[in-house]
Amino acid sequence: MVKYVIAEQLVGKEVVTSDGFDVGKFVDAEVNETNGKLAALVIEPNVDSEFVNKLNVKGGKLSVPYSSVMAVNDFIVVDKKGF
């Protein structure tokens, strides 16, 4: 069964990789305009994170493909291979 979550409930949630690296906080989502499906998460990166400092952060935000999302609960867990 699919669990639906209102995006407003996700704003501010911490985003971490499956192996525990802090990525930042969820701030917005990108939606595919043609099919209405979630395409990516927009994250405000944690500038103190060694993992984030190795990534290509554009405009102060980080885009993570939705296909990289592994779990959503207290944290949003993503697969770091998707970056």
mmCIF file of the N, C-alpha and C atoms, coordinates in Angstrom:
data_MODEL
# 
_entry.id   MODEL 
# 
loop_
_atom_site.group_PDB 
_atom_site.id 
_atom_site.type_symbol 
_atom_site.label_atom_id 
_atom_site.label_alt_id 
_atom_site.label_comp_id 
_atom_site.label_asym_id 
_atom_site.label_entity_id 
_atom_site.label_seq_id 
_atom_site.pdbx_PDB_ins_code 
_atom_site.Cartn_x 
_atom_site.Cartn_y 
_atom_site.Cartn_z 
_atom_site.occupancy 
_atom_site.B_iso_or_equiv 
_atom_site.pdbx_formal_charge 
_atom_site.auth_seq_id 
_atom_site.auth_comp_id 
_atom_site.auth_asym_id 
_atom_site.auth_atom_id 
_atom_site.pdbx_PDB_model_num 
ATOM 1   N N  . MET A 1 1  ? 0.843  -1.184 0.000   1.00 0.00 ? 1  MET A N  1 
ATOM 2   C CA . MET A 1 1  ? 0.000  0.000  0.000   1.00 0.00 ? 1  MET A CA 1 
ATOM 3   C C  . MET A 1 1  ? 0.884  1.242  0.000   1.00 0.00 ? 1  MET A C  1 
ATOM 4   N N  . VAL A 1 2  ? 0.545  2.187  -0.831  1.00 0.00 ? 2  VAL A N  1 
ATOM 5   C CA . VAL A 1 2  ? 1.300  3.430  -0.939  1.00 0.00 ? 2  VAL A CA 1 
ATOM 6   C C  . VAL A 1 2  ? 0.843  4.378  0.154   1.00 0.00 ? 2  VAL A C  1 
ATOM 7   N N  . LYS A 1 3  ? 1.821  4.975  0.821   1.00 0.00 ? 3  LYS A N  1 
ATOM 8   C CA . LYS A 1 3  ? 1.510  5.960  1.857   1.00 0.00 ? 3  LYS A CA 1 
ATOM 9   C C  . LYS A 1 3  ? 1.730  7.337  1.262   1.00 0.00 ? 3  LYS A C  1 
ATOM 10  N N  . TYR A 1 4  ? 0.717  8.182  1.341   1.00 0.00 ? 4  TYR A N  1 
ATOM 11  C CA . TYR A 1 4  ? 0.820  9.536  0.820   1.00 0.00 ? 4  TYR A CA 1 
ATOM 12  C C  . TYR A 1 4  ? 1.210  10.487 1.932   1.00 0.00 ? 4  TYR A C  1 
ATOM 13  N N  . VAL A 1 5  ? 2.122  11.382 1.608   1.00 0.00 ? 5  VAL A N  1 
ATOM 14  C CA . VAL A 1 5  ? 2.592  12.377 2.568   1.00 0.00 ? 5  VAL A CA 1 
ATOM 15  C C  . VAL A 1 5  ? 2.436  13.743 1.931   1.00 0.00 ? 5  VAL A C  1 
ATOM 16  N N  . ILE A 1 6  ? 1.892  14.672 2.657   1.00 0.00 ? 6  ILE A N  1 
ATOM 17  C CA . ILE A 1 6  ? 1.754  16.033 2.169   1.00 0.00 ? 6  ILE A CA 1 
ATOM 18  C C  . ILE A 1 6  ? 3.131  16.687 2.214   1.00 0.00 ? 6  ILE A C  1 
ATOM 19  N N  . ALA A 1 7  ? 3.524  17.317 1.110   1.00 0.00 ? 7  ALA A N  1 
ATOM 20  C CA . ALA A 1 7  ? 4.855  17.917 1.004   1.00 0.00 ? 7  ALA A CA 1 
ATOM 21  C C  . ALA A 1 7  ? 5.126  18.905 2.135   1.00 0.00 ? 7  ALA A C  1 
ATOM 22  N N  . GLU A 1 8  ? 4.078  19.584 2.578   1.00 0.00 ? 8  GLU A N  1 
ATOM 23  C CA . GLU A 1 8  ? 4.231  20.551 3.669   1.00 0.00 ? 8  GLU A CA 1 
ATOM 24  C C  . GLU A 1 8  ? 4.772  19.866 4.931   1.00 0.00 ? 8  GLU A C  1 
ATOM 25  N N  . GLN A 1 9  ? 4.438  18.594 5.131   1.00 0.00 ? 9  GLN A N  1 
ATOM 26  C CA . GLN A 1 9  ? 4.921  17.851 6.290   1.00 0.00 ? 9  GLN A CA 1 
ATOM 27  C C  . GLN A 1 9  ? 6.404  17.506 6.175   1.00 0.00 ? 9  GLN A C  1 
ATOM 28  N N  . LEU A 1 10 ? 6.927  17.545 4.962   1.00 0.00 ? 10 LEU A N  1 
ATOM 29  C CA . LEU A 1 10 ? 8.329  17.197 4.736   1.00 0.00 ? 10 LEU A CA 1 
ATOM 30  C C  . LEU A 1 10 ? 9.271  18.385 4.878   1.00 0.00 ? 10 LEU A C  1 
ATOM 31  N N  . VAL A 1 11 ? 8.765  19.581 4.688   1.00 0.00 ? 11 VAL A N  1 
ATOM 32  C CA . VAL A 1 11 ? 9.618  20.772 4.735   1.00 0.00 ? 11 VAL A CA 1 
ATOM 33  C C  . VAL A 1 11 ? 10.338 20.845 6.080   1.00 0.00 ? 11 VAL A C  1 
ATOM 34  N N  . GLY A 1 12 ? 11.649 20.972 6.005   1.00 0.00 ? 12 GLY A N  1 
ATOM 35  C CA . GLY A 1 12 ? 12.469 21.064 7.203   1.00 0.00 ? 12 GLY A CA 1 
ATOM 36  C C  . GLY A 1 12 ? 13.009 19.730 7.688   1.00 0.00 ? 12 GLY A C  1 
ATOM 37  N N  . LYS A 1 13 ? 12.543 18.614 7.109   1.00 0.00 ? 13 LYS A N  1 
ATOM 38  C CA . LYS A 1 13 ? 13.065 17.306 7.520   1.00 0.00 ? 13 LYS A CA 1 
ATOM 39  C C  . LYS A 1 13 ? 14.516 17.170 7.104   1.00 0.00 ? 13 LYS A C  1 
ATOM 40  N N  . GLU A 1 14 ? 15.290 16.538 7.967   1.00 0.00 ? 14 GLU A N  1 
ATOM 41  C CA . GLU A 1 14 ? 16.692 16.278 7.670   1.00 0.00 ? 14 GLU A CA 1 
ATOM 42  C C  . GLU A 1 14 ? 16.799 15.214 6.590   1.00 0.00 ? 14 GLU A C  1 
ATOM 43  N N  . VAL A 1 15 ? 17.727 15.406 5.680   1.00 0.00 ? 15 VAL A N  1 
ATOM 44  C CA . VAL A 1 15 ? 18.005 14.444 4.625   1.00 0.00 ? 15 VAL A CA 1 
ATOM 45  C C  . VAL A 1 15 ? 19.378 13.844 4.907   1.00 0.00 ? 15 VAL A C  1 
ATOM 46  N N  . VAL A 1 16 ? 19.431 12.517 4.963   1.00 0.00 ? 16 VAL A N  1 
ATOM 47  C CA . VAL A 1 16 ? 20.685 11.807 5.233   1.00 0.00 ? 16 VAL A CA 1 
ATOM 48  C C  . VAL A 1 16 ? 20.868 10.713 4.188   1.00 0.00 ? 16 VAL A C  1 
ATOM 49  N N  . THR A 1 17 ? 22.121 10.308 3.987   1.00 0.00 ? 17 THR A N  1 
ATOM 50  C CA . THR A 1 17 ? 22.383 9.187  3.080   1.00 0.00 ? 17 THR A CA 1 
ATOM 51  C C  . THR A 1 17 ? 22.173 7.890  3.845   1.00 0.00 ? 17 THR A C  1 
ATOM 52  N N  . SER A 1 18 ? 22.071 6.801  3.113   1.00 0.00 ? 18 SER A N  1 
ATOM 53  C CA . SER A 1 18 ? 21.839 5.502  3.733   1.00 0.00 ? 18 SER A CA 1 
ATOM 54  C C  . SER A 1 18 ? 22.994 5.071  4.639   1.00 0.00 ? 18 SER A C  1 
ATOM 55  N N  . ASP A 1 19 ? 24.165 5.662  4.448   1.00 0.00 ? 19 ASP A N  1 
ATOM 56  C CA . ASP A 1 19 ? 25.281 5.335  5.331   1.00 0.00 ? 19 ASP A CA 1 
ATOM 57  C C  . ASP A 1 19 ? 25.562 6.435  6.364   1.00 0.00 ? 19 ASP A C  1 
ATOM 58  N N  . GLY A 1 20 ? 24.584 7.328  6.562   1.00 0.00 ? 20 GLY A N  1 
ATOM 59  C CA . GLY A 1 20 ? 24.636 8.250  7.694   1.00 0.00 ? 20 GLY A CA 1 
ATOM 60  C C  . GLY A 1 20 ? 25.185 9.641  7.463   1.00 0.00 ? 20 GLY A C  1 
ATOM 61  N N  . PHE A 1 21 ? 25.543 9.996  6.243   1.00 0.00 ? 21 PHE A N  1 
ATOM 62  C CA . PHE A 1 21 ? 26.048 11.345 5.997   1.00 0.00 ? 21 PHE A CA 1 
ATOM 63  C C  . PHE A 1 21 ? 24.893 12.350 5.980   1.00 0.00 ? 21 PHE A C  1 
ATOM 64  N N  . ASP A 1 22 ? 25.084 13.467 6.659   1.00 0.00 ? 22 ASP A N  1 
ATOM 65  C CA . ASP A 1 22 ? 24.081 14.533 6.695   1.00 0.00 ? 22 ASP A CA 1 
ATOM 66  C C  . ASP A 1 22 ? 24.162 15.314 5.383   1.00 0.00 ? 22 ASP A C  1 
ATOM 67  N N  . VAL A 1 23 ? 23.037 15.429 4.694   1.00 0.00 ? 23 VAL A N  1 
ATOM 68  C CA . VAL A 1 23 ? 23.011 16.153 3.428   1.00 0.00 ? 23 VAL A CA 1 
ATOM 69  C C  . VAL A 1 23 ? 22.460 17.557 3.621   1.00 0.00 ? 23 VAL A C  1 
ATOM 70  N N  . GLY A 1 24 ? 21.389 17.695 4.384   1.00 0.00 ? 24 GLY A N  1 
ATOM 71  C CA . GLY A 1 24 ? 20.783 18.999 4.618   1.00 0.00 ? 24 GLY A CA 1 
ATOM 72  C C  . GLY A 1 24 ? 19.322 18.860 4.964   1.00 0.00 ? 24 GLY A C  1 
ATOM 73  N N  . LYS A 1 25 ? 18.537 19.903 4.611   1.00 0.00 ? 25 LYS A N  1 
ATOM 74  C CA . LYS A 1 25 ? 17.106 19.915 4.925   1.00 0.00 ? 25 LYS A CA 1 
ATOM 75  C C  . LYS A 1 25 ? 16.277 20.039 3.650   1.00 0.00 ? 25 LYS A C  1 
ATOM 76  N N  . PHE A 1 26 ? 15.169 19.307 3.630   1.00 0.00 ? 26 PHE A N  1 
ATOM 77  C CA . PHE A 1 26 ? 14.235 19.367 2.513   1.00 0.00 ? 26 PHE A CA 1 
ATOM 78  C C  . PHE A 1 26 ? 13.556 20.729 2.511   1.00 0.00 ? 26 PHE A C  1 
ATOM 79  N N  . VAL A 1 27 ? 13.546 21.397 1.336   1.00 0.00 ? 27 VAL A N  1 
ATOM 80  C CA . VAL A 1 27 ? 12.887 22.701 1.242   1.00 0.00 ? 27 VAL A CA 1 
ATOM 81  C C  . VAL A 1 27 ? 11.807 22.762 0.166   1.00 0.00 ? 27 VAL A C  1 
ATOM 82  N N  . ASP A 1 28 ? 11.905 21.901 -0.850  1.00 0.00 ? 28 ASP A N  1 
ATOM 83  C CA . ASP A 1 28 ? 10.938 21.959 -1.948  1.00 0.00 ? 28 ASP A CA 1 
ATOM 84  C C  . ASP A 1 28 ? 11.029 20.680 -2.764  1.00 0.00 ? 28 ASP A C  1 
ATOM 85  N N  . ALA A 1 29 ? 10.135 20.556 -3.739  1.00 0.00 ? 29 ALA A N  1 
ATOM 86  C CA . ALA A 1 29 ? 10.132 19.393 -4.621  1.00 0.00 ? 29 ALA A CA 1 
ATOM 87  C C  . ALA A 1 29 ? 9.981  19.849 -6.065  1.00 0.00 ? 29 ALA A C  1 
ATOM 88  N N  . GLU A 1 30 ? 10.575 19.094 -6.966  1.00 0.00 ? 30 GLU A N  1 
ATOM 89  C CA . GLU A 1 30 ? 10.412 19.343 -8.395  1.00 0.00 ? 30 GLU A CA 1 
ATOM 90  C C  . GLU A 1 30 ? 9.436  18.308 -8.926  1.00 0.00 ? 30 GLU A C  1 
ATOM 91  N N  . VAL A 1 31 ? 8.435  18.773 -9.678  1.00 0.00 ? 31 VAL A N  1 
ATOM 92  C CA . VAL A 1 31 ? 7.403  17.886 -10.198 1.00 0.00 ? 31 VAL A CA 1 
ATOM 93  C C  . VAL A 1 31 ? 7.467  17.902 -11.723 1.00 0.00 ? 31 VAL A C  1 
ATOM 94  N N  . ASN A 1 32 ? 7.349  16.721 -12.331 1.00 0.00 ? 32 ASN A N  1 
ATOM 95  C CA . ASN A 1 32 ? 7.304  16.607 -13.778 1.00 0.00 ? 32 ASN A CA 1 
ATOM 96  C C  . ASN A 1 32 ? 5.986  17.201 -14.246 1.00 0.00 ? 32 ASN A C  1 
ATOM 97  N N  . GLU A 1 33 ? 6.053  18.220 -15.078 1.00 0.00 ? 33 GLU A N  1 
ATOM 98  C CA . GLU A 1 33 ? 4.848  18.930 -15.512 1.00 0.00 ? 33 GLU A CA 1 
ATOM 99  C C  . GLU A 1 33 ? 3.956  18.106 -16.431 1.00 0.00 ? 33 GLU A C  1 
ATOM 100 N N  . THR A 1 34 ? 4.515  17.145 -17.133 1.00 0.00 ? 34 THR A N  1 
ATOM 101 C CA . THR A 1 34 ? 3.705  16.369 -18.066 1.00 0.00 ? 34 THR A CA 1 
ATOM 102 C C  . THR A 1 34 ? 2.920  15.249 -17.403 1.00 0.00 ? 34 THR A C  1 
ATOM 103 N N  . ASN A 1 35 ? 3.514  14.604 -16.386 1.00 0.00 ? 35 ASN A N  1 
ATOM 104 C CA . ASN A 1 35 ? 2.803  13.489 -15.756 1.00 0.00 ? 35 ASN A CA 1 
ATOM 105 C C  . ASN A 1 35 ? 2.436  13.730 -14.291 1.00 0.00 ? 35 ASN A C  1 
ATOM 106 N N  . GLY A 1 36 ? 2.892  14.842 -13.720 1.00 0.00 ? 36 GLY A N  1 
ATOM 107 C CA . GLY A 1 36 ? 2.548  15.186 -12.344 1.00 0.00 ? 36 GLY A CA 1 
ATOM 108 C C  . GLY A 1 36 ? 3.284  14.405 -11.279 1.00 0.00 ? 36 GLY A C  1 
ATOM 109 N N  . LYS A 1 37 ? 4.266  13.606 -11.671 1.00 0.00 ? 37 LYS A N  1 
ATOM 110 C CA . LYS A 1 37 ? 5.008  12.797 -10.701 1.00 0.00 ? 37 LYS A CA 1 
ATOM 111 C C  . LYS A 1 37 ? 6.191  13.571 -10.125 1.00 0.00 ? 37 LYS A C  1 
ATOM 112 N N  . LEU A 1 38 ? 6.534  13.227 -8.907  1.00 0.00 ? 38 LEU A N  1 
ATOM 113 C CA . LEU A 1 38 ? 7.664  13.839 -8.226  1.00 0.00 ? 38 LEU A CA 1 
ATOM 114 C C  . LEU A 1 38 ? 8.953  13.470 -8.956  1.00 0.00 ? 38 LEU A C  1 
ATOM 115 N N  . ALA A 1 39 ? 9.737  14.462 -9.323  1.00 0.00 ? 39 ALA A N  1 
ATOM 116 C CA . ALA A 1 39 ? 10.978 14.236 -10.072 1.00 0.00 ? 39 ALA A CA 1 
ATOM 117 C C  . ALA A 1 39 ? 12.213 14.310 -9.180  1.00 0.00 ? 39 ALA A C  1 
ATOM 118 N N  . ALA A 1 40 ? 12.229 15.275 -8.257  1.00 0.00 ? 40 ALA A N  1 
ATOM 119 C CA . ALA A 1 40 ? 13.424 15.473 -7.430  1.00 0.00 ? 40 ALA A CA 1 
ATOM 120 C C  . ALA A 1 40 ? 13.080 16.210 -6.140  1.00 0.00 ? 40 ALA A C  1 
ATOM 121 N N  . LEU A 1 41 ? 13.959 16.053 -5.170  1.00 0.00 ? 41 LEU A N  1 
ATOM 122 C CA . LEU A 1 41 ? 13.857 16.808 -3.926  1.00 0.00 ? 41 LEU A CA 1 
ATOM 123 C C  . LEU A 1 41 ? 14.829 17.971 -4.010  1.00 0.00 ? 41 LEU A C  1 
ATOM 124 N N  . VAL A 1 42 ? 14.425 19.119 -3.535  1.00 0.00 ? 42 VAL A N  1 
ATOM 125 C CA . VAL A 1 42 ? 15.314 20.272 -3.469  1.00 0.00 ? 42 VAL A CA 1 
ATOM 126 C C  . VAL A 1 42 ? 15.729 20.410 -2.010  1.00 0.00 ? 42 VAL A C  1 
ATOM 127 N N  . ILE A 1 43 ? 17.032 20.420 -1.800  1.00 0.00 ? 43 ILE A N  1 
ATOM 128 C CA . ILE A 1 43 ? 17.581 20.394 -0.445  1.00 0.00 ? 43 ILE A CA 1 
ATOM 129 C C  . ILE A 1 43 ? 18.455 21.611 -0.201  1.00 0.00 ? 43 ILE A C  1 
ATOM 130 N N  . GLU A 1 44 ? 18.291 22.176 0.985   1.00 0.00 ? 44 GLU A N  1 
ATOM 131 C CA . GLU A 1 44 ? 19.212 23.221 1.437   1.00 0.00 ? 44 GLU A CA 1 
ATOM 132 C C  . GLU A 1 44 ? 20.375 22.472 2.079   1.00 0.00 ? 44 GLU A C  1 
ATOM 133 N N  . PRO A 1 45 ? 21.542 22.483 1.432   1.00 0.00 ? 45 PRO A N  1 
ATOM 134 C CA . PRO A 1 45 ? 22.645 21.642 1.904   1.00 0.00 ? 45 PRO A CA 1 
ATOM 135 C C  . PRO A 1 45 ? 23.248 22.104 3.224   1.00 0.00 ? 45 PRO A C  1 
ATOM 136 N N  . ASN A 1 46 ? 23.749 21.131 3.960   1.00 0.00 ? 46 ASN A N  1 
ATOM 137 C CA . ASN A 1 46 ? 24.481 21.395 5.191   1.00 0.00 ? 46 ASN A CA 1 
ATOM 138 C C  . ASN A 1 46 ? 25.920 21.705 4.798   1.00 0.00 ? 46 ASN A C  1 
ATOM 139 N N  . VAL A 1 47 ? 26.310 22.956 4.881   1.00 0.00 ? 47 VAL A N  1 
ATOM 140 C CA . VAL A 1 47 ? 27.639 23.373 4.423   1.00 0.00 ? 47 VAL A CA 1 
ATOM 141 C C  . VAL A 1 47 ? 28.758 22.829 5.307   1.00 0.00 ? 47 VAL A C  1 
ATOM 142 N N  . ASP A 1 48 ? 28.437 22.319 6.480   1.00 0.00 ? 48 ASP A N  1 
ATOM 143 C CA . ASP A 1 48 ? 29.443 21.746 7.365   1.00 0.00 ? 48 ASP A CA 1 
ATOM 144 C C  . ASP A 1 48 ? 29.710 20.265 7.078   1.00 0.00 ? 48 ASP A C  1 
ATOM 145 N N  . SER A 1 49 ? 28.932 19.685 6.180   1.00 0.00 ? 49 SER A N  1 
ATOM 146 C CA . SER A 1 49 ? 29.060 18.263 5.870   1.00 0.00 ? 49 SER A CA 1 
ATOM 147 C C  . SER A 1 49 ? 30.184 18.022 4.867   1.00 0.00 ? 49 SER A C  1 
ATOM 148 N N  . GLU A 1 50 ? 31.092 17.105 5.200   1.00 0.00 ? 50 GLU A N  1 
ATOM 149 C CA . GLU A 1 50 ? 32.179 16.755 4.287   1.00 0.00 ? 50 GLU A CA 1 
ATOM 150 C C  . GLU A 1 50 ? 31.628 16.163 2.998   1.00 0.00 ? 50 GLU A C  1 
ATOM 151 N N  . PHE A 1 51 ? 30.568 15.386 3.101   1.00 0.00 ? 51 PHE A N  1 
ATOM 152 C CA . PHE A 1 51 ? 29.949 14.769 1.926   1.00 0.00 ? 51 PHE A CA 1 
ATOM 153 C C  . PHE A 1 51 ? 29.410 15.839 0.981   1.00 0.00 ? 51 PHE A C  1 
ATOM 154 N N  . VAL A 1 52 ? 28.707 16.824 1.514   1.00 0.00 ? 52 VAL A N  1 
ATOM 155 C CA . VAL A 1 52 ? 28.113 17.884 0.693   1.00 0.00 ? 52 VAL A CA 1 
ATOM 156 C C  . VAL A 1 52 ? 29.192 18.716 0.022   1.00 0.00 ? 52 VAL A C  1 
ATOM 157 N N  . ASN A 1 53 ? 30.290 18.953 0.698   1.00 0.00 ? 53 ASN A N  1 
ATOM 158 C CA . ASN A 1 53 ? 31.366 19.766 0.126   1.00 0.00 ? 53 ASN A CA 1 
ATOM 159 C C  . ASN A 1 53 ? 31.985 19.126 -1.113  1.00 0.00 ? 53 ASN A C  1 
ATOM 160 N N  . LYS A 1 54 ? 31.774 17.817 -1.309  1.00 0.00 ? 54 LYS A N  1 
ATOM 161 C CA . LYS A 1 54 ? 32.287 17.117 -2.480  1.00 0.00 ? 54 LYS A CA 1 
ATOM 162 C C  . LYS A 1 54 ? 31.306 17.166 -3.656  1.00 0.00 ? 54 LYS A C  1 
ATOM 163 N N  . LEU A 1 55 ? 30.101 17.665 -3.408  1.00 0.00 ? 55 LEU A N  1 
ATOM 164 C CA . LEU A 1 55 ? 29.059 17.685 -4.433  1.00 0.00 ? 55 LEU A CA 1 
ATOM 165 C C  . LEU A 1 55 ? 29.026 19.011 -5.186  1.00 0.00 ? 55 LEU A C  1 
ATOM 166 N N  . ASN A 1 56 ? 28.351 19.002 -6.315  1.00 0.00 ? 56 ASN A N  1 
ATOM 167 C CA . ASN A 1 56 ? 28.195 20.198 -7.139  1.00 0.00 ? 56 ASN A CA 1 
ATOM 168 C C  . ASN A 1 56 ? 26.903 20.908 -6.725  1.00 0.00 ? 56 ASN A C  1 
ATOM 169 N N  . VAL A 1 57 ? 27.011 21.842 -5.803  1.00 0.00 ? 57 VAL A N  1 
ATOM 170 C CA . VAL A 1 57 ? 25.849 22.587 -5.313  1.00 0.00 ? 57 VAL A CA 1 
ATOM 171 C C  . VAL A 1 57 ? 25.673 23.827 -6.174  1.00 0.00 ? 57 VAL A C  1 
ATOM 172 N N  . LYS A 1 58 ? 24.477 23.958 -6.786  1.00 0.00 ? 58 LYS A N  1 
ATOM 173 C CA . LYS A 1 58 ? 24.210 25.093 -7.676  1.00 0.00 ? 58 LYS A CA 1 
ATOM 174 C C  . LYS A 1 58 ? 23.191 26.021 -7.041  1.00 0.00 ? 58 LYS A C  1 
ATOM 175 N N  . GLY A 1 59 ? 23.519 27.291 -6.969  1.00 0.00 ? 59 GLY A N  1 
ATOM 176 C CA . GLY A 1 59 ? 22.582 28.286 -6.464  1.00 0.00 ? 59 GLY A CA 1 
ATOM 177 C C  . GLY A 1 59 ? 22.208 28.098 -5.005  1.00 0.00 ? 59 GLY A C  1 
ATOM 178 N N  . GLY A 1 60 ? 23.062 27.449 -4.248  1.00 0.00 ? 60 GLY A N  1 
ATOM 179 C CA . GLY A 1 60 ? 22.793 27.254 -2.823  1.00 0.00 ? 60 GLY A CA 1 
ATOM 180 C C  . GLY A 1 60 ? 21.807 26.142 -2.522  1.00 0.00 ? 60 GLY A C  1 
ATOM 181 N N  . LYS A 1 61 ? 21.369 25.409 -3.554  1.00 0.00 ? 61 LYS A N  1 
ATOM 182 C CA . LYS A 1 61 ? 20.427 24.305 -3.373  1.00 0.00 ? 61 LYS A CA 1 
ATOM 183 C C  . LYS A 1 61 ? 20.992 23.055 -4.040  1.00 0.00 ? 61 LYS A C  1 
ATOM 184 N N  . LEU A 1 62 ? 20.533 21.925 -3.578  1.00 0.00 ? 62 LEU A N  1 
ATOM 185 C CA . LEU A 1 62 ? 20.964 20.640 -4.097  1.00 0.00 ? 62 LEU A CA 1 
ATOM 186 C C  . LEU A 1 62 ? 19.736 19.881 -4.561  1.00 0.00 ? 62 LEU A C  1 
ATOM 187 N N  . SER A 1 63 ? 19.776 19.342 -5.766  1.00 0.00 ? 63 SER A N  1 
ATOM 188 C CA . SER A 1 63 ? 18.652 18.580 -6.309  1.00 0.00 ? 63 SER A CA 1 
ATOM 189 C C  . SER A 1 63 ? 18.993 17.101 -6.263  1.00 0.00 ? 63 SER A C  1 
ATOM 190 N N  . VAL A 1 64 ? 18.121 16.314 -5.646  1.00 0.00 ? 64 VAL A N  1 
ATOM 191 C CA . VAL A 1 64 ? 18.323 14.873 -5.524  1.00 0.00 ? 64 VAL A CA 1 
ATOM 192 C C  . VAL A 1 64 ? 17.191 14.169 -6.267  1.00 0.00 ? 64 VAL A C  1 
ATOM 193 N N  . PRO A 1 65 ? 17.504 13.322 -7.237  1.00 0.00 ? 65 PRO A N  1 
ATOM 194 C CA . PRO A 1 65 ? 16.444 12.629 -7.966  1.00 0.00 ? 65 PRO A CA 1 
ATOM 195 C C  . PRO A 1 65 ? 15.558 11.818 -7.022  1.00 0.00 ? 65 PRO A C  1 
ATOM 196 N N  . TYR A 1 66 ? 14.268 11.823 -7.297  1.00 0.00 ? 66 TYR A N  1 
ATOM 197 C CA . TYR A 1 66 ? 13.335 11.074 -6.459  1.00 0.00 ? 66 TYR A CA 1 
ATOM 198 C C  . TYR A 1 66 ? 13.659 9.584  -6.434  1.00 0.00 ? 66 TYR A C  1 
ATOM 199 N N  . SER A 1 67 ? 14.238 9.084  -7.505  1.00 0.00 ? 67 SER A N  1 
ATOM 200 C CA . SER A 1 67 ? 14.599 7.666  -7.559  1.00 0.00 ? 67 SER A CA 1 
ATOM 201 C C  . SER A 1 67 ? 15.638 7.290  -6.508  1.00 0.00 ? 67 SER A C  1 
ATOM 202 N N  . SER A 1 68 ? 16.326 8.275  -5.940  1.00 0.00 ? 68 SER A N  1 
ATOM 203 C CA . SER A 1 68 ? 17.329 8.018  -4.899  1.00 0.00 ? 68 SER A CA 1 
ATOM 204 C C  . SER A 1 68 ? 16.730 7.943  -3.497  1.00 0.00 ? 68 SER A C  1 
ATOM 205 N N  . VAL A 1 69 ? 15.464 8.318  -3.351  1.00 0.00 ? 69 VAL A N  1 
ATOM 206 C CA . VAL A 1 69 ? 14.828 8.294  -2.029  1.00 0.00 ? 69 VAL A CA 1 
ATOM 207 C C  . VAL A 1 69 ? 14.564 6.848  -1.634  1.00 0.00 ? 69 VAL A C  1 
ATOM 208 N N  . MET A 1 70 ? 15.066 6.466  -0.463  1.00 0.00 ? 70 MET A N  1 
ATOM 209 C CA . MET A 1 70 ? 14.906 5.102  0.022   1.00 0.00 ? 70 MET A CA 1 
ATOM 210 C C  . MET A 1 70 ? 13.825 4.997  1.088   1.00 0.00 ? 70 MET A C  1 
ATOM 211 N N  . ALA A 1 71 ? 13.691 6.033  1.920   1.00 0.00 ? 71 ALA A N  1 
ATOM 212 C CA . ALA A 1 71 ? 12.716 5.995  3.012   1.00 0.00 ? 71 ALA A CA 1 
ATOM 213 C C  . ALA A 1 71 ? 12.401 7.408  3.477   1.00 0.00 ? 71 ALA A C  1 
ATOM 214 N N  . VAL A 1 72 ? 11.174 7.561  3.978   1.00 0.00 ? 72 VAL A N  1 
ATOM 215 C CA . VAL A 1 72 ? 10.754 8.828  4.571   1.00 0.00 ? 72 VAL A CA 1 
ATOM 216 C C  . VAL A 1 72 ? 10.079 8.504  5.889   1.00 0.00 ? 72 VAL A C  1 
ATOM 217 N N  . ASN A 1 73 ? 10.671 8.999  6.962   1.00 0.00 ? 73 ASN A N  1 
ATOM 218 C CA . ASN A 1 73 ? 10.096 8.812  8.286   1.00 0.00 ? 73 ASN A CA 1 
ATOM 219 C C  . ASN A 1 73 ? 10.536 10.009 9.111   1.00 0.00 ? 73 ASN A C  1 
ATOM 220 N N  . ASP A 1 74 ? 11.281 9.786  10.171  1.00 0.00 ? 74 ASP A N  1 
ATOM 221 C CA . ASP A 1 74 ? 11.814 10.910 10.940  1.00 0.00 ? 74 ASP A CA 1 
ATOM 222 C C  . ASP A 1 74 ? 12.844 11.678 10.118  1.00 0.00 ? 74 ASP A C  1 
ATOM 223 N N  . PHE A 1 75 ? 13.529 10.964 9.220   1.00 0.00 ? 75 PHE A N  1 
ATOM 224 C CA . PHE A 1 75 ? 14.508 11.523 8.296   1.00 0.00 ? 75 PHE A CA 1 
ATOM 225 C C  . PHE A 1 75 ? 14.102 11.110 6.891   1.00 0.00 ? 75 PHE A C  1 
ATOM 226 N N  . ILE A 1 76 ? 14.613 11.824 5.903   1.00 0.00 ? 76 ILE A N  1 
ATOM 227 C CA . ILE A 1 76 ? 14.486 11.384 4.522   1.00 0.00 ? 76 ILE A CA 1 
ATOM 228 C C  . ILE A 1 76 ? 15.820 10.717 4.188   1.00 0.00 ? 76 ILE A C  1 
ATOM 229 N N  . VAL A 1 77 ? 15.777 9.439  3.874   1.00 0.00 ? 77 VAL A N  1 
ATOM 230 C CA . VAL A 1 77 ? 16.988 8.673  3.603   1.00 0.00 ? 77 VAL A CA 1 
ATOM 231 C C  . VAL A 1 77 ? 17.143 8.525  2.095   1.00 0.00 ? 77 VAL A C  1 
ATOM 232 N N  . VAL A 1 78 ? 18.311 8.890  1.595   1.00 0.00 ? 78 VAL A N  1 
ATOM 233 C CA . VAL A 1 78 ? 18.587 8.813  0.163   1.00 0.00 ? 78 VAL A CA 1 
ATOM 234 C C  . VAL A 1 78 ? 19.834 7.972  -0.089  1.00 0.00 ? 78 VAL A C  1 
ATOM 235 N N  . ASP A 1 79 ? 19.888 7.390  -1.280  1.00 0.00 ? 79 ASP A N  1 
ATOM 236 C CA . ASP A 1 79 ? 21.048 6.628  -1.712  1.00 0.00 ? 79 ASP A CA 1 
ATOM 237 C C  . ASP A 1 79 ? 22.071 7.605  -2.281  1.00 0.00 ? 79 ASP A C  1 
ATOM 238 N N  . LYS A 1 80 ? 23.260 7.624  -1.737  1.00 0.00 ? 80 LYS A N  1 
ATOM 239 C CA . LYS A 1 80 ? 24.244 8.626  -2.177  1.00 0.00 ? 80 LYS A CA 1 
ATOM 240 C C  . LYS A 1 80 ? 24.745 8.378  -3.593  1.00 0.00 ? 80 LYS A C  1 
ATOM 241 N N  . LYS A 1 81 ? 24.472 7.219  -4.165  1.00 0.00 ? 81 LYS A N  1 
ATOM 242 C CA . LYS A 1 81 ? 24.863 6.942  -5.549  1.00 0.00 ? 81 LYS A CA 1 
ATOM 243 C C  . LYS A 1 81 ? 24.061 7.802  -6.531  1.00 0.00 ? 81 LYS A C  1 
ATOM 244 N N  . GLY A 1 82 ? 22.938 8.341  -6.083  1.00 0.00 ? 82 GLY A N  1 
ATOM 245 C CA . GLY A 1 82 ? 22.085 9.145  -6.953  1.00 0.00 ? 82 GLY A CA 1 
ATOM 246 C C  . GLY A 1 82 ? 22.537 10.574 -7.131  1.00 0.00 ? 82 GLY A C  1 
ATOM 247 N N  . PHE A 1 83 ? 23.583 10.979 -6.453  1.00 0.00 ? 83 PHE A N  1 
ATOM 248 C CA . PHE A 1 83 ? 24.044 12.364 -6.549  1.00 0.00 ? 83 PHE A CA 1 
ATOM 249 C C  . PHE A 1 83 ? 24.931 12.573 -7.740  1.00 0.00 ? 83 PHE A C  1 
# 
